[in-house]
Amino acid sequence: MATKSTMQAAIDRLKARGVTEIVAVPLFVSSHSSVIDSTAYLLGLRKEKPEDLTMFASMDHGAAWR
C-alpha cells in the first residue's frame, strides 16, 4: 500500500523523466477490500479519507527501496 507522499514522489520522478501521462491499474483480489477505497482516495478519485488509511500509512511497507 502506497502513501500519498510515496505516490507523489513516484509521480515527480516520472515527470522529471518527461512522462506526460500516467495510468494507474489497480490489481486487487477482492473488490470489497478497504485498500481499494484508500487507493481511490490517494489517486483523487474519492473525496472522503477512509478510516483504514491511517492504519495502512503507519505500516512498514518494505520501503527500503527508496
N, C-alpha and C positions, 0 to 999 in steps of 0.2 A: 504494500500500500504506500503510495507516494504521499508526500505532504505538499502543501501549497508552495512552500519555499523550494523544495527539490524539483517540483514540476516547473516552476518559474525559471530556476537555474538551467534546467534542460532546454527550455524554450529559448532562453537567452543565448545558450551555446549554439543552438541550431540557427538562430537569426544571425549570429556572428559569422556563421559559415555560408550565409547567403540564402538560407531556406526562406521561402515566402509563403508556404502553405504547409500546415501540419494536420494530419488526420489521426485522430485517436480512435483505436478499435478496441473496445473493451472485450475481454475474454473472461467470462465467468461461468462456473459450473452450474450455479443456481441463480435464477432470476429473482429470488427472494432474499438475496444477501444484502446486509446493510452496507457492504462495501460498494455496491452499485450506487446507492444514494450518496455515499461520501464522494465517490469518483465524479458523479454528476455535479455535485456542489463545487468540487475543485476545478472542474472544467467550465464552470459558469453556467451550467445547464439547469441548476436548481438554486433558488434564492435562499432557502432556509438551510442553515447549517445543521446536519444530522447530529444527534446526541452522541453516537458512537465515534464520530470523527475525532474528538478529543482523546479518546482511548487509543484509537489507531495511531494518532500522531505521537503518542508517548511511547509506543513500542519501538524496540530495536529492530529495524528492517534490514539489517545486514548492510548498512550504508558505508561499509569500509571501502567501497569502490570510489567514493567521492574524491 
